[in-house]
Amino acid sequence: MRILFVHPNYRSGGAEIAGTWPPAWVAYLTGHLRQAGFDDIHFVDAMTDNLTDADLAQRMEALAPDMVGVTAITPSIYRAEDVLRIARDVVPNAVRVMGGVHATFMYKQVLTEAPWIDVIVRGEGEEICTELMHAIAEGRFPADRHKIKGLAFTDGDTIVATQAASTVKDLSKIKPDWSVLEWSKYIYIPLNTRVAIPNLARGCPFTCSFCSQWKFWRDYRVRDPRDVVDEIEDLVETHGVGFFILADEEPTINKKKFVAFCQELIDRGLPKRVKWGINTRVTDIYRDKDQLKFYRKAGLVHVSLGTEAAAQMKLDTFNKETKVEENKTAIRLLR
């Protein structure tokens, strides 16, 4: 069975200022699928390659996949829908699948406005997608779609959402296949080096009102720091990565695991070869003020703080659970 993943050609005009970013989602899905025995997997990064719809159609037609899969955040939803519309037109026998944050929460709207989508994967994708691919490969789709947890689809005139699937409990099974990406394309401009976006933890225990991530990942889980550093070491040695940003909403929540991650990087001599960045809460910076030099020793050079607002009333409205003065203190500590 031939699987084709496509990253839609959406441009925000903002994120591209710092470089071209590797679509980590496809590496994580591909790795899990390869463990399950799927080996005919292809990827087209229409965003980085700036492909026109005509270019994408030609590539799809040449590959002749049995499944076309795409992801979508809210700003990219219409371009993602366009990808599957193109698939309908040029490879009509391929099953058309969408996943991602927007499709997970807005599946009714998406299936209504883009009826050519066969099925939506709701939530964390690895295990759901693998079960879905088995059903397609074995000829059990669409007959068995009602039996697979974590899907949404149209059945006649009715939009159906099956029971939510469990989150991935055994994170040791998360083994991304980074070789699916063409690494020469992904450059972090400030350091002029290849960039990766690996994952240390999933989820967030906080419930900020503006954020979808705690609802999408549902529970907070941390991978074994050694597994993650194995992954980073491979990114450095095999793919020439010189900078990475942890994809986590807040990798520092579990201080013990984060310190172990930093120590593992130091023990392997990686800070001499790769620098890295994180997103985190101001309260963790204040909590860890005595460890900041240690984090820097581990190669941490970039910290994005979720200050969110300069007025306490807004922070309280957001359910941020932080204070304006804590924001100021965290910035001073990092400086």
Residue pairs with C-beta under 8 A, 6 or more apart in sequence:
1 38
1 40
1 66
1 67
1 133
1 136
1 137
2 40
2 42
2 63
2 64
2 65
2 66
2 67
3 33
3 38
3 40
3 41
3 42
3 65
3 66
3 67
3 69
3 133
4 41
4 42
4 43
4 44
4 60
4 63
4 65
4 67
4 68
4 69
4 94
5 26
5 29
5 30
5 41
5 42
5 43
5 44
5 68
5 69
5 70
6 43
6 44
6 46
6 56
6 60
6 68
6 69
6 70
6 83
7 23
7 26
7 43
7 44
7 45
7 46
7 47
7 48
7 70
7 71
8 46
8 47
8 70
8 71
8 72
8 76
8 79
8 80
8 82
8 83
9 46
9 47
9 49
9 50
9 51
9 56
9 79
10 47
10 75
10 76
10 79
10 80
11 47
12 75
15 21
17 189
18 188
18 189
18 190
19 186
19 187
19 188
19 189
19 190
19 195
20 48
20 185
20 186
20 187
20 195
21 186
21 195
21 197
22 181
22 183
22 185
22 186
22 195
22 196
22 197
23 45
23 47
23 71
23 181
24 176
24 196
24 197
24 198
24 199
24 247
25 71
25 99
25 100
25 125
26 43
26 180
26 181
27 176
27 177
27 178
27 180
27 181
28 125
28 126
28 174
28 176
28 199
29 69
29 125
29 126
29 129
30 41
30 43
30 176
30 177
30 180
31 174
31 175
31 176
31 177
32 126
32 127
32 129
32 130
32 173
32 174
32 175
33 41
33 129
33 130
33 133
34 41
34 177
35 173
35 175
36 130
36 133
36 134
38 130
38 133
38 137
41 180
42 63
42 65
43 180
43 181
44 51
44 56
44 59
44 60
45 181
45 182
45 185
46 55
46 56
46 83
48 185
48 186
49 55
49 185
51 59
53 82
53 86
56 83
56 86
57 86
57 89
57 90
60 68
60 86
60 87
60 90
60 91
61 90
61 91
63 91
64 91
65 91
65 94
66 93
66 94
66 95
66 136
66 137
67 94
67 95
67 96
67 97
67 133
67 136
68 83
68 84
68 87
68 91
68 94
68 95
68 96
68 97
69 97
69 98
69 99
69 129
70 80
70 83
70 84
70 97
70 98
70 99
70 100
71 80
71 98
71 99
71 100
71 103
72 79
72 80
72 81
72 98
72 99
72 100
72 101
72 102
72 103
72 110
73 100
73 101
73 102
74 101
74 102
74 106
76 102
77 102
77 103
77 106
77 110
80 98
80 100
80 103
81 98
81 110
81 113
81 114
81 117
84 96
84 97
84 98
84 114
84 116
84 117
85 114
85 116
87 94
87 96
88 96
88 116
95 118
95 119
95 136
95 141
96 116
96 117
96 118
96 119
97 117
97 118
97 119
97 120
97 121
97 129
97 132
98 110
98 117
98 119
98 120
98 121
99 120
99 121
99 122
99 125
99 129
101 212
101 213
101 216
102 110
103 110
103 120
103 121
103 122
103 152
104 120
104 121
104 122
104 123
104 216
105 212
105 215
105 216
107 120
107 122
107 152
107 159
107 161
108 152
108 159
110 117
110 120
111 117
111 120
111 152
111 153
111 154
111 159
112 159
115 154
118 142
118 153
119 132
119 141
119 142
119 145
119 151
119 152
119 153
120 151
120 152
120 153
121 128
121 129
121 132
121 150
121 151
122 128
122 150
122 151
122 152
122 161
122 164
122 165
123 150
123 164
123 165
123 167
123 216
123 218
124 165
124 167
124 168
124 202
124 216
124 217
124 218
126 168
126 173
126 174
127 165
127 166
127 168
128 148
128 149
128 150
128 151
128 165
131 148
131 149
132 141
132 148
132 151
134 140
135 141
135 144
135 145
135 148
142 153
145 151
145 153
145 162
146 155
146 160
146 162
147 162
148 162
149 162
149 163
149 164
149 165
149 166
150 162
150 163
150 164
150 165
151 161
151 162
152 159
152 160
152 161
152 162
153 159
153 160
154 160
167 202
167 203
167 217
167 218
167 219
167 221
168 174
168 202
168 221
169 221
171 202
171 221
171 222
171 223
171 224
171 227
172 223
172 224
172 227
174 199
174 223
174 227
176 198
176 231
178 196
178 231
178 234
178 235
178 238
178 239
179 238
179 239
181 239
183 194
183 239
183 240
183 241
184 194
186 194
186 195
186 196
187 193
187 194
187 195
188 194
188 195
188 242
188 243
191 242
191 243
191 275
193 241
193 242
193 243
194 239
194 240
194 241
194 242
194 243
195 241
195 242
195 243
195 244
195 245
196 232
196 235
196 239
196 241
196 243
196 244
196 245
197 244
197 245
197 246
197 247
198 228
198 231
198 232
198 235
198 244
198 246
198 247
199 223
199 228
199 246
199 247
199 248
200 222
200 223
200 225
200 228
200 246
200 248
200 251
200 257
200 258
200 261
201 220
201 221
201 222
201 223
201 248
201 250
201 251
201 253
201 254
201 257
202 217
202 220
202 221
202 248
203 213
203 214
203 217
203 218
203 219
203 220
203 221
203 249
204 211
204 213
204 214
204 217
204 220
204 249
204 250
204 253
205 214
205 220
205 253
206 214
206 250
206 281
206 319
206 320
206 321
207 214
207 319
208 214
208 308
208 318
208 319
208 320
209 317
209 318
209 319
210 308
210 318
211 249
213 249
214 249
220 253
222 254
222 257
225 257
225 258
225 260
225 261
225 264
226 264
228 261
229 261
229 264
229 265
229 268
229 270
232 241
232 244
232 265
232 270
232 274
233 268
233 270
235 241
235 244
235 274
236 242
236 270
236 273
236 274
241 274
242 273
242 274
242 275
243 274
243 275
243 276
243 277
244 274
244 276
244 277
245 276
245 277
245 278
245 279
245 302
246 276
246 277
246 278
246 279
248 278
248 279
249 279
250 279
250 280
250 281
250 284
250 306
251 258
251 261
251 278
251 279
251 280
252 258
252 278
252 280
252 281
252 284
252 288
253 281
253 284
255 284
255 287
255 288
259 291
259 294
261 298
262 294
262 295
262 297
262 298
262 300
263 298
265 271
265 298
265 299
266 297
266 298
270 299
271 297
271 298
271 299
274 299
275 299
275 300
275 301
275 302
276 299
276 300
276 301
276 302
277 300
277 301
277 302
277 303
277 304
278 300
278 302
278 303
278 304
279 303
279 304
279 305
279 306
280 303
280 304
280 305
280 306
281 305
281 306
281 322
282 305
282 306
282 307
282 322
282 326
282 327
282 329
282 330
282 331
283 321
283 322
283 326
283 330
285 292
285 303
285 305
285 330
285 333
285 334
286 326
286 329
286 330
286 333
288 295
289 333
292 333
292 334
303 334
305 327
305 330
305 331
305 334
306 320
307 322
307 327
307 330
307 331
308 314
308 315
308 318
308 320
308 322
309 315
309 318
309 320
310 324
310 327
311 324
312 323
312 324
315 322
315 323
315 324
